[in-house]
Amino acid sequence: MNEKADYSLDFRGAITSLGLLKLRRVFREMKSNQTLEVIGLDADTRSDLFRLLPSVAYELIAVDEREDASIRVHLRKT
């Protein structure tokens, strides 16, 4: 993935519930067609992220699983 995100959140070492609250706030402030990259998710947090955001509100650009068992999600607000 070569596209640089407009916003980036790093969940590595973060408390999941606080990270998801911050994600919700950032996503709400984003404008249409802006992109968000979320780094350091685990499988449970990734599924929480997709439940938190309405599916019609974003376009999934990429999901990358890393060697350190973390997940990187890149999405665009519609």
HELIX and SHEET records of a PDB file:
HELIX    1   1 THR A   16  GLU A   29  1                                  14    
HELIX    2   2 ALA A   43  LEU A   52  1                                  10    
HELIX    3   3 SER A   55  ALA A   57  5                                   3    
SHEET    1   A 4 TYR A   7  ASP A  10  0                                        
SHEET    2   A 4 THR A  35  LEU A  41  1                                        
SHEET    3   A 4 ILE A  71  LYS A  77 -1                                        
SHEET    4   A 4 TYR A  58  GLU A  65 -1                                        
END                                                                             
